[in-house]
C-alpha cells in the first residue's frame, strides 16, 4: 500500500490522525491515531529488492480503555484484508493508553 492508500484507510477509522506525530501544540484531545512506516521487510532475489514490504504501525491513543473503538479500527483492517498484531501499554507521563497495531503492507 502506498502512503496515500494508508492515509485513506486510516481516515476510514474516523478519528483525528497524523503521520508519525502531530505538530507541537496541535495534538487533538484523545482518542486519536498516528500511523507510520518504521521500516521494511523486503524480499530479495538475485541481490535486488524483488518485492517491497513496508512495516506499518497504527497507534491508537485514548485516555480510557475503549474496546468499541478498537473493534471499529480492527473492522477497517479486516475489511482491507490486513493481518496485524496488537499490543497495549499505559504511558504514565502522558496519562494515555497506546494500542499498537503492527502489520506489513
Z-matrix of the N, CA and C atoms (Angstrom, degrees):
N
C 1 1.448
C 2 1.533 1 109.11
N 3 1.293 2 115.13 1 141.77
C 4 1.458 3 120.40 2 176.99
C 5 1.529 4 109.71 3 -81.21
N 6 1.315 5 114.98 4 168.88
C 7 1.467 6 120.25 5 176.73
C 8 1.526 7 110.37 6 -57.41
N 9 1.311 8 116.85 7 -44.56
C 10 1.468 9 120.82 8 -178.96
C 11 1.525 10 111.51 9 -65.09
N 12 1.326 11 117.64 10 -38.59
C 13 1.465 12 120.40 11 177.74
C 14 1.525 13 111.40 12 -65.77
N 15 1.325 14 116.35 13 -41.07
C 16 1.461 15 120.03 14 177.53
C 17 1.526 16 110.08 15 -65.82
N 18 1.317 17 116.86 16 -42.39
C 19 1.468 18 120.56 17 178.52
C 20 1.525 19 110.55 18 -58.91
N 21 1.327 20 117.58 19 -43.16
C 22 1.461 21 121.64 20 178.52
C 23 1.532 22 110.64 21 -64.10
N 24 1.326 23 117.18 22 -40.44
C 25 1.457 24 120.68 23 178.52
C 26 1.529 25 110.34 24 -63.52
N 27 1.324 26 116.76 25 -45.42
C 28 1.464 27 121.16 26 -179.62
C 29 1.530 28 110.47 27 -63.02
N 30 1.318 29 117.10 28 -36.42
C 31 1.469 30 119.95 29 177.80
C 32 1.522 31 111.43 30 -62.84
N 33 1.332 32 117.85 31 -28.51
C 34 1.465 33 121.42 32 176.47
C 35 1.525 34 111.87 33 -66.95
N 36 1.320 35 117.34 34 -16.04
C 37 1.463 36 121.57 35 179.19
C 38 1.528 37 111.66 36 -79.87
N 39 1.327 38 116.27 37 -5.26
C 40 1.460 39 124.80 38 170.69
C 41 1.526 40 114.75 39 55.52
N 42 1.330 41 115.14 40 45.04
C 43 1.461 42 122.10 41 173.75
C 44 1.520 43 108.16 42 -134.30
N 45 1.334 44 117.89 43 154.92
C 46 1.464 45 118.56 44 171.96
C 47 1.525 46 108.86 45 -57.31
N 48 1.332 47 116.36 46 138.83
C 49 1.468 48 119.34 47 -176.98
C 50 1.513 49 110.65 48 -146.05
N 51 1.335 50 114.43 49 159.64
C 52 1.459 51 121.74 50 177.76
C 53 1.518 52 108.34 51 -150.93
N 54 1.335 53 115.02 52 156.49
C 55 1.459 54 119.56 53 172.98
C 56 1.529 55 107.85 54 -82.02
N 57 1.311 56 117.16 55 124.11
C 58 1.455 57 127.23 56 174.94
C 59 1.523 58 114.24 57 70.57
N 60 1.328 59 117.99 58 -52.27
C 61 1.469 60 120.50 59 -179.30
C 62 1.526 61 109.06 60 -166.34
N 63 1.292 62 115.50 61 162.01
C 64 1.462 63 120.74 62 171.39
C 65 1.523 64 107.72 63 -88.84
N 66 1.326 65 117.00 64 147.55
C 67 1.456 66 120.72 65 176.08
C 68 1.525 67 108.83 66 -61.14
N 69 1.321 68 115.76 67 149.07
C 70 1.457 69 120.08 68 -178.71
C 71 1.530 70 110.57 69 -54.90
N 72 1.315 71 114.90 70 131.51
C 73 1.448 72 120.38 71 -179.78
C 74 1.517 73 114.31 72 84.15
N 75 1.336 74 118.22 73 -5.38
C 76 1.464 75 121.38 74 -178.00
C 77 1.525 76 113.20 75 -111.04
N 78 1.320 77 116.83 76 6.01
C 79 1.455 78 119.77 77 179.70
C 80 1.525 79 109.49 78 -68.95
N 81 1.347 80 116.78 79 128.60
C 82 1.468 81 119.42 80 179.73
C 83 1.529 82 110.77 81 -75.81
N 84 1.307 83 116.00 82 168.39
C 85 1.455 84 120.31 83 172.05
C 86 1.521 85 108.04 84 -66.80
N 87 1.331 86 117.34 85 147.29
C 88 1.458 87 119.46 86 177.82
C 89 1.521 88 111.15 87 -67.57
N 90 1.323 89 116.90 88 152.55
C 91 1.463 90 128.15 89 6.46
C 92 1.528 91 112.11 90 -84.28
N 93 1.333 92 115.27 91 151.32
C 94 1.458 93 121.73 92 174.54
C 95 1.516 94 109.04 93 -153.01
N 96 1.334 95 115.37 94 167.19
C 97 1.465 96 122.50 95 -177.84
C 98 1.520 97 111.32 96 -121.15
N 99 1.320 98 114.76 97 149.12
C 100 1.464 99 122.63 98 169.17
C 101 1.522 100 105.91 99 -131.04
N 102 1.330 101 116.38 100 137.95
C 103 1.467 102 119.26 101 175.42
C 104 1.519 103 108.69 102 -128.28
N 105 1.330 104 115.68 103 149.33
C 106 1.458 105 120.53 104 179.29
C 107 1.519 106 110.45 105 -157.93
N 108 1.314 107 113.92 106 159.48
C 109 1.465 108 122.73 107 176.60
C 110 1.530 109 107.24 108 -106.67
N 111 1.360 110 118.40 109 93.36
C 112 1.467 111 120.08 110 -174.37
C 113 1.526 112 115.18 111 -78.14
N 114 1.317 113 118.40 112 -5.85
C 115 1.460 114 120.02 113 -179.84
C 116 1.514 115 110.57 114 170.69
N 117 1.319 116 115.50 115 -165.53
C 118 1.462 117 120.33 116 179.45
C 119 1.521 118 109.75 117 -140.42
N 120 1.308 119 115.36 118 164.67
C 121 1.461 120 123.31 119 176.32
C 122 1.524 121 107.02 120 -138.39
N 123 1.331 122 115.25 121 58.76
C 124 1.462 123 121.82 122 -173.73
C 125 1.522 124 112.48 123 -64.92
N 126 1.326 125 114.59 124 152.47
C 127 1.454 126 122.47 125 176.08
C 128 1.524 127 107.67 126 -101.58
N 129 1.331 128 115.82 127 130.56
C 130 1.462 129 118.71 128 -177.52
C 131 1.525 130 111.13 129 -112.58
N 132 1.318 131 113.55 130 155.41
C 133 1.465 132 122.18 131 173.74
C 134 1.529 133 106.72 132 -152.13
N 135 1.311 134 116.02 133 135.07
C 136 1.465 135 121.71 134 -179.79
C 137 1.529 136 111.85 135 54.25
N 138 1.336 137 115.89 136 39.22
C 139 1.470 138 123.19 137 176.45
C 140 1.524 139 114.15 138 63.55
N 141 1.321 140 117.72 139 26.41
C 142 1.464 141 121.95 140 174.12
C 143 1.529 142 108.51 141 -134.22
N 144 1.313 143 115.75 142 161.55
C 145 1.461 144 119.72 143 175.19
C 146 1.522 145 107.36 144 -73.07
N 147 1.311 146 115.20 145 111.40
C 148 1.457 147 121.64 146 -178.17
C 149 1.528 148 110.76 147 -86.43
N 150 1.330 149 115.46 148 -39.15
C 151 1.469 150 120.49 149 -179.48
C 152 1.527 151 108.26 150 -143.50
N 153 1.339 152 116.64 151 120.46
C 154 1.460 153 121.64 152 -179.58
C 155 1.523 154 109.99 153 -81.56
N 156 1.320 155 115.72 154 130.23
C 157 1.463 156 122.45 155 176.96
C 158 1.521 157 107.55 156 -129.33
N 159 1.316 158 116.41 157 113.23
C 160 1.462 159 120.92 158 179.53
C 161 1.514 160 110.46 159 -95.14
N 162 1.322 161 116.08 160 138.09
C 163 1.459 162 120.61 161 170.21
C 164 1.522 163 107.20 162 -79.82
N 165 1.312 164 116.18 163 140.66
C 166 1.455 165 122.09 164 179.41
C 167 1.517 166 108.99 165 -131.66
N 168 1.319 167 116.43 166 130.59
C 169 1.458 168 122.15 167 172.90
C 170 1.518 169 108.50 168 -113.15
N 171 1.326 170 115.96 169 133.26
C 172 1.460 171 122.41 170 170.55
C 173 1.523 172 104.98 171 -118.52
N 174 1.335 173 115.54 172 121.88
C 175 1.458 174 121.41 173 -175.05
C 176 1.528 175 109.34 174 -114.29
N 177 1.319 176 116.38 175 122.22
C 178 1.454 177 122.86 176 176.32
C 179 1.525 178 108.11 177 -99.26
N 180 1.334 179 116.96 178 127.38
C 181 1.458 180 122.24 179 177.26
C 182 1.520 181 109.09 180 -114.56
N 183 1.339 182 115.98 181 126.12
C 184 1.455 183 121.97 182 178.93
C 185 1.524 184 109.45 183 -136.76
N 186 1.331 185 115.65 184 155.58
C 187 1.464 186 118.61 185 176.77
C 188 1.525 187 111.96 186 -93.47
N 189 1.331 188 116.95 187 -4.88
C 190 1.459 189 122.73 188 172.80
C 191 1.524 190 107.69 189 -147.64
N 192 1.309 191 116.30 190 153.91
C 193 1.465 192 121.06 191 178.79
C 194 1.523 193 109.05 192 -59.90
N 195 1.353 194 116.83 193 130.75
C 196 1.462 195 121.27 194 -174.13
C 197 1.535 196 109.86 195 -135.11
N 198 1.342 197 117.85 196 77.38
C 199 1.470 198 120.48 197 -178.06
C 200 1.521 199 113.59 198 -58.42
N 201 1.336 200 117.95 199 -34.63
C 202 1.463 201 119.61 200 179.88
C 203 1.524 202 111.16 201 -64.67
N 204 1.324 203 117.03 202 -40.59
C 205 1.467 204 121.30 203 178.04
C 206 1.518 205 109.67 204 -64.24
N 207 1.326 206 117.23 205 -42.21
C 208 1.464 207 121.05 206 178.20
C 209 1.526 208 110.32 207 -61.12
N 210 1.320 209 117.04 208 -42.71
C 211 1.465 210 120.58 209 178.77
C 212 1.517 211 111.17 210 -62.52
N 213 1.340 212 117.67 211 -37.73
C 214 1.464 213 120.82 212 178.72
C 215 1.529 214 110.83 213 -65.96
N 216 1.326 215 116.84 214 -41.74
C 217 1.468 216 120.68 215 177.64
C 218 1.526 217 110.13 216 -64.17
N 219 1.315 218 116.66 217 -44.62
C 220 1.459 219 120.89 218 179.83
C 221 1.527 220 111.39 219 -64.21
N 222 1.323 221 117.41 220 -32.90
C 223 1.469 222 120.52 221 177.22
C 224 1.527 223 110.56 222 -63.92
N 225 1.336 224 117.65 223 -38.94
C 226 1.468 225 120.62 224 177.45
C 227 1.526 226 109.61 225 -66.26
N 228 1.333 227 117.43 226 -45.65
C 229 1.471 228 119.86 227 178.88
C 230 1.526 229 110.50 228 -61.13
N 231 1.336 230 116.46 229 -41.39
C 232 1.475 231 120.34 230 178.17
C 233 1.526 232 110.74 231 -63.37
N 234 1.322 233 116.38 232 -40.16
C 235 1.475 234 120.64 233 179.77
C 236 1.526 235 110.93 234 -59.96
N 237 1.330 236 116.45 235 -34.97
C 238 1.462 237 121.14 236 178.96
C 239 1.529 238 111.92 237 -84.99
N 240 1.322 239 117.78 238 -1.01
C 241 1.456 240 121.24 239 178.82
C 242 1.513 241 112.83 240 69.30
N 243 1.319 242 117.21 241 34.15
C 244 1.466 243 121.50 242 -176.57
C 245 1.522 244 109.79 243 -100.26
N 246 1.329 245 116.09 244 126.83
C 247 1.457 246 121.85 245 173.18
C 248 1.517 247 107.85 246 -82.16
N 249 1.316 248 117.43 247 133.80
C 250 1.462 249 121.41 248 -178.07
C 251 1.521 250 110.15 249 -138.90
N 252 1.312 251 115.12 250 157.06
C 253 1.456 252 123.24 251 168.29
C 254 1.519 253 106.75 252 -110.47
N 255 1.332 254 116.19 253 147.78
C 256 1.462 255 121.51 254 -174.50
C 257 1.519 256 109.56 255 -126.72
N 258 1.337 257 115.88 256 138.17
C 259 1.459 258 121.19 257 173.24
C 260 1.526 259 108.18 258 -142.96
N 261 1.321 260 115.31 259 167.55
C 262 1.458 261 119.59 260 -176.54
C 263 1.520 262 110.09 261 -144.68
N 264 1.329 263 116.13 262 141.73
C 265 1.462 264 121.97 263 174.27
C 266 1.525 265 109.23 264 -139.77
N 267 1.312 266 115.95 265 155.65
C 268 1.455 267 123.62 266 171.72
C 269 1.520 268 106.71 267 -100.70
N 270 1.335 269 117.33 268 123.76
C 271 1.467 270 121.80 269 179.21
C 272 1.524 271 107.11 270 -98.25
N 273 1.303 272 115.51 271 99.35
C 274 1.465 273 121.59 272 -173.29
C 275 1.526 274 112.30 273 -57.92
N 276 1.340 275 117.28 274 -47.05
C 277 1.471 276 120.77 275 -177.32
C 278 1.521 277 112.59 276 -60.09
N 279 1.318 278 117.03 277 -34.84
C 280 1.457 279 122.29 278 -178.27
C 281 1.526 280 112.39 279 -93.78
N 282 1.351 281 115.34 280 -15.41
C 283 1.467 282 121.01 281 -176.15
C 284 1.530 283 110.66 282 58.83
N 285 1.346 284 114.66 283 44.00
C 286 1.457 285 122.02 284 -178.60
C 287 1.522 286 110.52 285 -133.79
N 288 1.318 287 115.29 286 148.17
C 289 1.454 288 121.13 287 166.57
C 290 1.514 289 107.89 288 -86.93
N 291 1.325 290 115.28 289 141.14
C 292 1.469 291 120.64 290 170.66
C 293 1.525 292 106.93 291 -117.98
N 294 1.316 293 115.77 292 120.13
C 295 1.464 294 121.31 293 172.11
C 296 1.519 295 105.43 294 -105.14
N 297 1.334 296 114.90 295 118.15
C 298 1.461 297 121.69 296 -174.55
C 299 1.514 298 109.92 297 -104.92
N 300 1.318 299 115.65 298 126.87
C 301 1.459 300 123.26 299 172.79
C 302 1.521 301 107.60 300 -108.80
N 303 1.331 302 116.43 301 117.54
C 304 1.469 303 121.53 302 179.89
C 305 1.532 304 108.31 303 -111.32
N 306 1.334 305 114.84 304 133.91
C 307 1.464 306 120.23 305 -176.77
C 308 1.526 307 109.90 306 -153.25
N 309 1.311 308 115.22 307 172.63
C 310 1.459 309 121.67 308 173.73
C 311 1.516 310 108.14 309 -122.32
N 312 1.330 311 114.94 310 134.90
C 313 1.471 312 120.33 311 -179.10
C 314 1.513 313 110.16 312 -130.66
